[in-house]
Amino acid sequence: MFDRSKKGERALLLQAQAPGQHDAALLEEFAELARSAGATVVGNLAARLDRPNPRYFVGTGKAEELKALRVALDADLILVNHALSPVQERNLEKLTECRVVDRTGLILDIFAQRARSHEGKLQVELAQLKHMSTRLVRGWTHLERQRGGAIGLRGPGETQLEIDRRLLAVRVKQLQKRLDKVEVQRNQARRSRERSALPVVALVGYTNAGKSTLFNAMTGAGVYAADQLFATLDPTLRRIDGLACGPIVLADTVGFIRELPHDLVAAFRSTLAEAREADLLLHVIDASDPERDTRVADVEGVLAEIGASDLPQVLVYNKIDRLESDVPRVDHPDRDGPLRVWTSAR
């Protein structure tokens, strides 16, 4: 097998699209994901895809084109904007002689870089191990059978593959136990807030919609905020006094994205519980994003997945300073629709 590159800086993007489809926003978002992970995008290749090829995900001809473009651009990493099966990922690596990472792996890598708290690091590692466990296939030379046993008992022995799987399973159990303890502590803190009768308001929204900037503007907390995807992962809670409704607890949560890996949703269950068990959701939307309606639908999908779709919402259209009409306003619903607030956190 080839030596896997450890640089991971020059990335070639592979974007598969249905016949007749050309979504520039999808490709730009994926390029932004790549840059958020620290990669330099040196090129991209679009592939028309009626249905995934079981061998390479794309057709054989397109896979060969990908290989040639990788060599021409001297890329040391291929990023695929779709979830790949372990077999597809391994076959593409063999063909292109280059490291291949799918959309799930890329998002997990970004989360691994951004996690700061003990809980966040445990959650990301758990999701990565679950993803890795499906990638333990016979693609590396060290996964050879080990001879073992005594006279009359000599057999193939335990494969290195089986040892790796067993070690991974042990580590997953350890992480799960630690996260269960953290969740118990988080639940105790939540029950304490409930006893004090403080309502919880959670900021949710698509990644890079400006939730942390809005959180800082409302609380003065100084939470890290940057113009990049998944700038903050760890939930932060602050009490706000002096409101007409009385004191509240405001929670800043991790941003959502389309096709958020299920393992990541499962690992971050205690973090996302801040949104699921809130009394009110402030759904922060980038008002300047031309795809904002699609982003809203993506967030609603994740909220439904974690059981928070029935909670009352206020839609907060942020970043109006980027619009021609930048006057803050409040749109009251005609019937049962949500309140809409147009503002700029900055």
N, C-alpha and C positions, 0 to 999 in steps of 0.2 A: 504493500500500500504506500501511497504518497505520504510525505510529511505534512501534517496540517499546519497551515500558517498561523502564527500567533499575533501577527500584526493586526489583521482585521480592519485596515484603514481604507483601502481602495475597494469600494463596493460597486458591483454591477447589479442592477435591479432587474428582476424578471416580473413583468406584470401580465397576467393572463386575463383576457376579456372575452365575453361572449361575442358571437358573430354580430357585427353591426354596432357594437358598443364601443364607445371611446370616452371614458370618464377621466378627464384630466385631473379632477379633484382627488380621485382615488390614488393616482400616481404621485401627486404632489404630497399627499398626506403620508404615503409610504416613504417617499424621499425624506420627509421631515422626521419620520421615525428613525430612519437610518442615520441621519445627522445627529439626532438626539442620543443615539447609541455611541457616537464618536467616530462614525465612518465618514469618509469623503466619497460622495457619489460621482463616479467617473463615467457612467453610462447607464442606459436602460434599454430593455428589449421588450417589446409588446408581442404577445402571442395570442392568436385567436384560438379559442378552446371551446369546442362543442361539449366535450366531456373529458375528464381527466384521464390521461394515459396511465395505466397501472404501473408501467415501468419507469417513465421519466416525468410523469405529470403532464408534460407537453409532448407533442409528437416527436418522433425520432429526428426528422429534419430540423425542427426548431431547436432540439437539444444540441445537434451538431452546430447549428448557427450560434447558439449560446457559448459553446466551447470555443469556436473561432473568435468570437467577440471578446471573450475573457482573455484570450492570449493577446489579441490586438491591443486591448486597453491595459494589459498588465494588471488586471484586477486580482486581488488575493482573497476575495470574498464574494459570493453570490447570494443575494437576498431575494427570496421568492415571496411575493405578496399573496400568499395562500398557505393554508395548513398542508403539509406534506406527510405522507405515510413514511415510516422508517425505511421501507424498501425504496421508495422514490428518492428520498434524501440520499441514501447510500449510493444508488445507481448514478445519480447526477454528480456526486462527488467523484466516483470512479471515472466517469466519462470526461468531466471537465478538469480533473486533477486539481480541484480547488474546494475549499470549505464551503458548504451550502447550509444556509440557515433559513428556515421558513418564518412566516409572520409570527407564529406563536413563540418560537425561540428568540426572535428579535425583541418582542415586547417583554419577555422574561428577562432578557439581558439588560434592558433599560431599567426595569424594576430593581434588578440586583444592584445596579450602580446607584440608584437613588434612595434605596431604603436606608434609613438612619437609625430608627429605634430598634431595640432588641426584638420587639414583636414583629416589626416589618421585615427584618432580616430573616427571622424564622419562617415567616409566611412565604417569602420569595424562595428560600431554599427548598421548602416543601414542594412548591409548585415546580421548581426546576427539576427536582429529583423524580417527581411523577412523570414529567415530560421525558427525562433522560431514560427512565426505566423502559420506555417503549422503543428506545434507540439502541438497546443492548442487543445487537445482531452480530453475526459472524463477519465483521468487516475489518477486524484488526488482527494482526498476526499473533498477538499474545493469547488470543482466545483458542488455544489448542488444548486438546485433552491431556490431562496429567495422568501418568501411569501410577498405579498404587496397589496396595494389598500385599498379602503374603502368598506363599506357595499354595496353589490350589484356589486362591482367591483373587488372583490377578485379574483385573478388569479395566475397563476404560477409565474408572475413577470419576471424580467430579470435575466437570469442565470449569475452566476459569469463568466462563459465561455464567454458570450457575452460582459460583462464588460471588461474582459481582452483583448478581440479582439478589442474593441472600443479604449481602452487606447493605445494599440499597434499601431493602425492605426493613432491616433493623434500624437504619437511620431515619426512615420515614416514620416508623413507630415512635422513635425518640422525639422527633420534632412535633409529632401530633400530640404527645403527652405534654410537652412544654407549652404548646399553643393552647391546649385545653386548660392548663393552669392560668395562663394569661387571660383567657376568656372568662374564667371564674372571677378573677380580680376585676376585669372590666364590668362584668355583670353586677358585682358588689358595688362598684362606683356608680353604676347606672341606677341601682335600687336606692342608693343614698340620695341621688338627685330626685328620684321619684318621691321619696319621703319628704324632701324639702319642698315638694310641689313646684319645682322650677320646670317650666316647659322647655323642650329642646327643639331648636331650629337647626336643620342641617343644610349646608350648602352642597348641592350636587350639580353635575353638569359634565359636558364633554371636556376632555382634557384641553388645557390651554384656553379655556373660556374666560379665565380671570377670577376664579373662585378665591384663591389665596390672596390676591390683591384686594378683592372686596372684603375678605375676612380681616385683613390688616386695617383697612379703612374704617371698618365698623368697630374694631376692638383695640387697635394699636398694638397688636401682638408681635409684630415683626417676624411673621412666618416667612420662610424663603419663598420668593415668587420670581419667576423668570418667564420670558417669552419662548417657552419650549414645551414639548409634550412631556407630561408626567413630571413636572418640576418638583412636586411634593407628593409623597405617598402616605406618610403617617398622619393619622387624624389628630387634630388639635381642637381643644375645647376651651372656651372662655366665657365667663359670665359678663353679661351686659346689664348695667343698672341705668336708671333714669328714664326708662321708656314709659309711655302712657299706660301700657298693658302690664307694667311691673317688670321685675328682672327676668331674664331668660338666659339659657345656655346656648351659645352658638357653636356649631361643630363644622369644621372644615374637613372634607372627605377626599379620598382619592378620585381623580378624574376618570371618566369612562371613555371608551373608544369602541368603534364597531368591531365585531368579532373578537371581543375580549376573551382570552383563553379561559375555558371552563375551569381548568385546574387553578388558575389564578383567582377566579371568583370564589372557588371553594376555599382556597387558602386564606383569602382575605375576608372570610365570613364574619369574624368579630369586628373588623374595621368597618365593613359595610353595614354591620348591625346598627351603627350610629345613624345611618340613613333610614334603615328599616324600622327602627323603633323611635324615630323622631315624631314630634307632634305636628311639625310643619316642615315642608321642603322648600328651600329657595333654589329653584332650577335656574342656574346661571347660564346664559346663552350669549355667544359672541355675536352681537348684532351686525357686525361688519362682515361676517362670514357668508359668502354667497350660498353655501350649502347648509345654512343654519337650520332649515326645516328638516333636512335629513339628519343632522346632528341631534335635533330634538327627538326624532323618532328612535335613533340609536340609544339615547339615554333612557327613553321610556321602556325600551326593550330590556335593558339591564335592570331597571327598577322592577320590572315585572318578574325577572329571573330571581331577584333576591327578596321578592314578596313585599315591595314597597310601592306598588303602582296605585294603590287605593288611598294613599295619604294625600291630604290637601297640599296644594302647591301654589306658589307665587312665581310667575315667570319673570326673571330679571334679565332684561336685555342690556348687556354690558357693552362697553367700548363704543358708546354712541359718539365719542369724540372723533371717530373715524368715519362718521356718516356726514352727509351734507346737512341734515337736520339734527343738530346736536343739542337740542333743548330737552332737558330732563322732563319726564311727564309720567303720569299714572293713568292707565286705561282700565276703567272698571268694566267688568263683564256684564253683558246684556242679561244672561240667564245664569247657567251653572258653570260657565267657563272660569278659568283662573284669572286672578288679578295680574295685570301686566305692568311692570315697572321698567321705564327706559332711563338708563343712567350711565355714568362712567365712574368706575372705581377710582381711577386716577384723578 
